[in-house]
Amino acid sequence: MSIQEIEPQLSRMSRAEKAELLQRLAREVANVWPGIEKTAGVSGGEACIVRTRIPVWTLDNYRRLGWTEAAILENFPSLRAADLVNAWAYVDAHTEEIEQTIHANEGA
């Protein structure tokens, strides 16, 4: 997709939507995700919630299985609501990575 193709859509966006898009683009360009880290030797180097060894793909998989955020937080007491916000932002930006990891771990 080119910038010329995006411009008409951009002009129809609200200021709030543009601000959200800008934040997502900045994170993507910098490849910095608040509250998410990849550490060699921890959970296979997968993206995890900081302070934990809980992989983002695991949380997304539970969400796909129908777990509510409340259920996830109840079953992972070390998590905070902000952790889920960060996880979902990471999932949105790294859909293919998350899909592949879930698929790879289905048979494990």
PyMOL commands that set and color helices and strands:
alter all, ss='L'
color gray80, all
select helices_A, chain A and resi 3-12+15-30+43-45+56-64+69-75+81-93+95-106
alter helices_A, ss='H'
color red, helices_A
select strands_A, chain A and resi 36-38+47-49
alter strands_A, ss='S'
color yellow, strands_A
deselect
rebuild
show_as cartoon
